[in-house]
Amino acid sequence: MKRRDALARVALLMGGTLSAPTMIVLLDGCKTADETSKAAKFALSTDQQTLVSEVAEIIIPKTDTPGAKEAKVGEFIEKMLTDCYYTKDQKSFKDGLSALDDKKFMKATPEEQTKILSDLEKASKDELAKIGEDRKKAQEAGQTFEEPGVPFFRLMKELTLLGYFTSEVGATQALEYVPVPTRYDGCIDLKPGQKAWAM
């Protein structure tokens, strides 16, 4: 199976909750030469990589299955942003990391970290709603709408889920996994407590 197919299936597994830019990345994946050269300049510092891994671990912590750090989700996020996302999304992501740095996220208590991320999630929902309203107004006025970058926390959460559930760790330990599927059974009852199937 191609990685793009796997990612599209994960999007369905997540209930289609991926943002339009992420879906475009999955289904299109093409950049112009100019965008590719700009993306090549995108890189996270060591401190930013640590911060990304920490936030991912809070989103998917280690329990009886490995967490986001063990699945190397931080590395996945940087690779996806570099190779697949536009400059505006990369800037939005780095701005979000800077905001977390300003709030001394890494020195905060676990409770404070959770509160900071909850506030960011609410803010990103509000920002997405405003973008939707602005897009609608522009369409009604017959104007073109310049899509802004995806809000930081929305992008962080999407890429964390995508990276985790398409990793070997996530697919084989957090989900039910059949390495060589046989026939297709469209309706299989899940037993109580059984994990969802990996795609």
FIDREN-718894 format. One record per atom (N, C-alpha, C): x, y, z. Coordinates in steps of 0.02 Angstrom, whole numbers, plus 32768, in hexadecimal, padded with zeros to 4 digits. Layout:
<recs>
XYZ...
</recs>
This chain:
<recs>
802A7FC58000800080008000802C803E8000801A806F7FD9804080AD7FD7803180D78015806380FD802C805B812580688021815680628018817280267FE181A2801C7F9D818080287F96814180117F58811D801C7F4E811180667F8480FE80897F7F80F280D17F6A813280F67F87816B80E27F7581AA81037F2D81BD80F67F1681B180B97ED081C180A97EA1819680D37EB4815780DE7E8B812A81077E8B814081507EC5815881687EC8817181AC7E9A81AD81B37E9781D781807E69821181817E2281F9818A7E0F81C481677DCC81A9816F7DC2818D81B57DF5816B81CF7DF3814F82117DE7818682457E0581C082397DFF81F882677DBD821E825C7D92820382337D51822282287D53825D81FA7D85825F81CE7D8A8296819E7D9882D881BE7DBD82D881F77DC88316821C7E07833A82077E24832881CF7E60834B81B87E4C838B81957E7783BE819D7E6A83FE817C7E7483F981317E598429810D7E5F842980C47EA8842880AD7ED6845080CA7F1B844C80B47F3B840780BD7F2A83E680F47F4683A380FF7F29837280CD7EE8837780BE7ECB834A808C7EEA835880477EF7839780387F1683A87FF87F5C83897FF57F81838D802C7FC4836F802F7FBF832480217F8E8303803F7F8782BB80367F7382A87FEF7F4682CF7FD27F2A82BC7F927F5082DA7F577F7383117F637F9683337F2C7FE183277F337FFE83447F668045833A7F748074835C7F44805C83877F18808883A87EE7809783EF7EFE80D584047EF580E984487F03810E84637EC6810B84A47EBD813184C27E87817B84C17E9B81A784CD7E6B81EF84CD7E79820085037EAD81DF853D7EA981EB85737ED881D7855E7F1F819C853F7F25818585287F6681B284F27F8281CB84C67F5781F884917F6D823984AE7F88825584E07F65829484FE7F7C828A85237FBD825185447FC6824385668006823A8534803E821784FD802F820B84C98062824C84AA8079827C84A4804C82BD8486805E82E084AE809382D084EF809982EF851980CB82CD8513810E829484F18111827084E88150829484B3817B82A284C481B882BF849481E682AF84AB822D82A7847B8259829B848A829F82DE848682C582E784B382F4832284B0831E831B8474834E835184648370834F842C839F831B843983D68318847783EF82E784888422829F848184078295849783C98252849183AB8240844883A08270841E838C826283D78383824E83B783C6827083CB83FB825F83B1843E821983C8845182098406844381C784218453819083FC842C819B83F183EC816A83CE83C2815F838783DE8195836483EF818F8320840A816A8320844C8175835384768153835784B78108836284AE80F68390848080AF839D8474808D835F845780AF833E842980948300840C808982CB844180B782C6847080B0829584A7807682A584D4806782E584DD802D82F885057FED82E684DF7FED82ED849E7FB282DB84767FA8829084757FDE8269846C7FDA8220846E80108207849F7FFD820484E0802E81EF8512803981A38513807081908531807E8149853A804E812E856F802D80F8855F800180D585908017808C858F7FE7805F85827FFB801985798015800E8532801080428509802F804184C68061807B84C380918078849680C280AE849080A180F1847F80C18127849480A8816A848580C68186844680B881C6843A80CE81E883FD811A81EC83F7813C81F38430818681F8842D81A481B68413818A817E842D81A5813D84178196813083CD8160814E83B4814F8146836D817481788341819E81A1836081C681D5833D819A820683158163821983368134824683168153828B830A817E82A28337819F82E3832D81C582E682EC81EA82B182DD821082AE829E81E182AD826281AA82888269817882848233815C82CA8225814B82EF825A812D83318251815D8360822C819C8360824081CC838B821D81D3837781D481D6833781C681DD831E818181A0833281588165832981738128833C814E812583868140813583AF8173813483F881698167840D813481A183ED813581D583FF810481C383EA80BE81AB83AD80B781A083908074815B839E8056812983A8808080E583A7806580BC83E7806F80CF8411809E80A6844B80AE80C2848B808F809684BB808580A984FA806880CA8527809C80EC855A80838111858880AF80E485A880E380A685B980D0807985D98100806885AA813A80638568812C8054853881618092852E818D80CD852E816E810B852981948113856581C3810385A181A9810985DD81D280D785DB820C809A85C681FE806785C08232807F85908269809E855A825480B68528828480EE854582AF811E8566828F8156858382B5813D85BB82E4810D85E282CD80F0861782F880D085F8833580AE85BF832C808F859B836480C38582839580FB8569837C8131855283A8814E858D83CF815485C683AE816E860283D0813F8617840880FD861383FB80CC8625842E80D185F6846A80DD85B5845D80E6858684948125859684BB815985A98498819885BC84B8818D85F984E48168862B84CC8159866784F2813486578533810D8621853180E6860D856D810F85DE859A814F85D58589817B85A985B1815D856385B881458549858081218509857F814B84D0859D818A84CC858B81B4849485A281C2849785EE81BC84D2860C81C784D88654818684D5867C814D84D2865A810C84D1867B80FF848C869980D2848A86C980BD844A86E68091842586B3808883E386BA805D83BF868B801683DC86877FFC83F386C07FB9841186C07FB8845286987FEC847B86A17FF184BA867D7FFA84AD86328021847A8621802B846985DA7FE9845585BA7FC3842B85DD7F82841685C37F53845285B97F54848185E87F2A84BD85E37F3F84E785A77F8184EF859E7F9A851685657F8284F785247F8884B5851E7F74849384DF7F29849584D57F038490850C7EB9849585067EA584DA84ED7EC7850E85077EB9855384F07ECB855B84A77F04853D84927F188540844B7EE7851C841E7ECD84E484367E9C84BF840E7E5D84E884047E458509843A7E0A853384347E17856E84047E52858C840B7E6485C583E07E6785AF83977E818573838A7E87855C83447E42854E83277E13853683507DCE852B83387DAE856E83267DB985A083517D9E85E383437DBC860083047DFE85F682FC7E21860F82C17E0885EE82817DFD85AC82857DE28588824A7D9C85A082397D7385AE826C7D3085C782607D33860B823D7D60863682547D68867982357D80867281ED7DAF864481E17DC78639819C7D8D862481707D6285F881897D2885E181647CF8861A81537CED864681857CC1868081797CDF86AF81457D2086BC814B7D4286E9811C7D4086CC80D57D4A868A80D07D478669808F7D02867080707CCE866680997C89866B80807C7A86B280697C8F86E480907C84872A807D7CA6873A803B7CE3872280337D08872F7FF57CE5870F7FBA7CCC86D27FC37CA986AF7F8C7C6986D47F7A7C4486EA7FAC7C06870F7FA07C1387517F7B7C4D876F7F897C5F87AE7F697C8187A37F257C8B87637F137CAC87537ED47CF787607ED47D1487617F107D5C876E7F167D81872D7F237DC1872E7F137DE986F37F237DFD86F77F6C7E0486BE7F8C7E1686BD7FD37E5A869C7FDB7E8786C17FF97ECB86A780057ECA867F80467ED0863D80407ECD8612807B7F0A861F80A77EFF862C80E87F38863481157F5485F081297F8B85EF814C7FA785B081647F78858F81967F7C854D819B7F53852881CB7F68853E82127F38854B823F7F4A855D82837F78852982A37FA7854082CA7FDB851582E67FC184D683077F9484DD83387F8184A1835E7F5A847083337F33848883047F0F845B82D77F41843182AF7F74845282957FA78430826E7FCF83FF829A7FDF841582D6800583EB83067FDE83AB83167F9E83B383247F75837A83367F6B834A82FB7F5C836682C17F53833D82857F91831482767FCB83358276800883128264801D82E0829A800C82EF82D9801A82BE830E7FF2827F83037FB2828682F77F86824B82EC7F9C822582AD7FA9824B82787FBE822C823980008207824280308228826180718209826B806E81CB8297804681CF82CB8042819782FA8020815A82DB7FE6816582BE7FBF812B82A67FD7810F8264800681328243802481158207806B80FB821580818102825380C280E7826680BB809C827480F38079827380F18032828380D8802782CA80EF805082F980DA804A833E808F805483458075808A8327802E8099832C80028065830A8017804F82CE7FEF801E82A97FEF7FD982C880277FC682E6802B7F8182FF801C7F7A834A80267FB18371801B7FAB83B87FDE7FD083D27FCB800783B17F91802D83C77F52801783A27F5B7FF883697F237FE083407F287F9583367EF27F7583237EF47F2E830E7F137F2D82CA7F437F0282C07F687F0282827F6B7EBC82647F5B7EB782247F627E7882007F977E8481CB7FD37E6681D2800A7E7581A47FFB7E61815C7FD97E2981527FC77E14810F7F7C7E08810E7F577E3B80FC7F0E7E3280FE7EF77DFF80CA7EC37DDC80DC7EA87DAB80AD7E6C7DCA808B7E347DAC80907DF97DC7806E7DDE7E0480937DB57E2980707D977E65808E7D557E5380AE7D4F7E6080EF7D107E5881127CF97E9E81267CC47EB581087CAD7EF981117C8E7F0881547C767ED481777C537EE181B67C697EAD81E97C9A7EBF82127CB17E9282467CA37EB382897C817E9082B47C727EAC82F67CB37EAF831F7CBB7EE783437CF37EEE83707CE07ECF83B37D0E7EAB83D07D037E8F84137D0C7EC784467CEB7EC4847F7CF47EF884B17D3E7F0184C37D567F4084C17D9B7F4F84D17DCC7F4584987DB47F2C845F7DE17F2084277DF77F6284077E357F6583EF7E4E7FA083CD7E2F7FA683877E2E7FE3836D7E177FEF83287E4A7FCE82F97E357FBD82BD7E617F9D828D7E8E7FCF826B7ECD7FBD82617EFC7FE582397EE97FDD81F07EF6800F81C97EE5800B81827F217FFC8159
</recs>
